[in-house]
Amino acid sequence: MKSMNPFLTFEGSAEEALRYYAETFKDAEILLLQKYDDSTPILEGKVAQGAIRIHDQLIRVMDSQVPNEFSFTPSMSFFIECETSQEMAHYYRKLKNKGAIHMPLDDYGFSREFAWIQDQFGVTWQLNLSN
């Protein structure tokens, strides 16, 4: 196996999501942003292939070529181990903006600071204070 990476399929908002994640995570870098051209008029300007590295994790993205009856589900989420309460608060504030809160930032016993949120694109994130 050469690699194994998460792959997120969006319905037209892949570029917006890439740019939002690059702004949200201090160590994120957009590695690839290839758009559909005029040979695919209905998708022209949308993301054919994209990739972002957040910390050490490569995430691939695209805008779907066909409408789907499915979207993201909270049963698959990104789990982030935060080093400080300030980092937790930053990600919580940014990622919940225009999204949904599944578990608000709180002490749940298994972690003194934990949150499970869904961002404005439907992607879910579990934030956990690691110390």
N, C-alpha and C positions, 0 to 999 in steps of 0.2 A: 504494500500500500504506500502510495506516495504521500497522501494527506487525507485528512478528514476535517471538514469545517461546517459550521452552521450555514444554512442558505436561507435567506429571507425573501419571500416573493411578495411584492407589493402590488397594489392596484393603481399605479400611477404616482405614488409618492416616494419612490426609492431615493431619488436625488435629494429631496427635502429631508428625508430621514438620515441619509449619509451626512449631510451638512449639519443637521441638528446634533447627531452623535459626535461629530468632530468638534463641535463647539462645547458640548456637555462634558466630554471626557478629556482631561488635560493631556493625556498621552495618546490620543487617537490621531490616526493619519489615514486620509483617503488615499488608497493605493491605485484604484482603477475606477474610471467613470467613462464608460463607453455608451454612447446614446444611439438609438435607432435613427436612421437617416430617412430621407424622403422616399426611399424604396419601400418603406413600410409607413405609408402616410398616416394611418390611424394612430401609430405609436411614435411618430416623429418627435424627437426631443426627449422622449422617455428613456429610462435606463435599460439598455440591453444586457450589460454586464457591469457590475460594480463590486468593489471590495474596500473594506475598511479594516484597519488593525486597531483594536482597542486593547491597550496594555499588550499582552502577548497573544491575543486571540484574533485570528483572521475570521472575518464574517463576510460572506458573499451575499450580494443582493441583485435583484432585477425587478423590473415592472413586468407583470404577466402579459403575455401576448393574447391571452383569451380571458374573458371574464370567468371568475371562479365563484362557486357557491360556498366557499370556505374562506376563512381568514385565520389570523393567529389565535391561539388558545392559551389560557393561563397554565395549562398542564405542561407546556414547554416554556421555560423561562431562562433568563441569564441570571446566574447567582454570582453576586459581587461581594467579595470579602473586603470591607473597608478598614483602613488602618486607624482612622480618627473619627470622632463624632462630627467634626466639621465636614469631613469628606462625605459622611452619611447624609448630613443635612443638605449639602450641595446637590448630591445626586437625587435625593428625595424631592427637593424643591423643583429641580429641572425636569425630572422624568414624569412627575405627576401632573405637570402643567398641561392642561387640556386633555388629561388622561383620566384614569380611574384608580382608586385606592382599594386594593383587595384586603390588605392588612396595614393599618396605619403605623407609622413609626412609633415603636413602644418597646417596653420590656415584656417579653413573652415567656420568661423562665429559661427556655433553651438558649436565649440570647438576650443580653440586656438592652441591645438596640437592634431591631429588626423591622423591615418593612417589605411588603410585596405590592408592587404598583404596576400599572399598565400605562404605557406612554400614549401619546396622541396618535401613534401609528398602529396601536393594537399589540405591540410587543411588550411582554411582561418581564419584570426585573425583580429579583429578590436581593435586598440589600441587607448585609449582616456586618455588625461590628466584630472584627476578628479578635480583639483582645479583651 
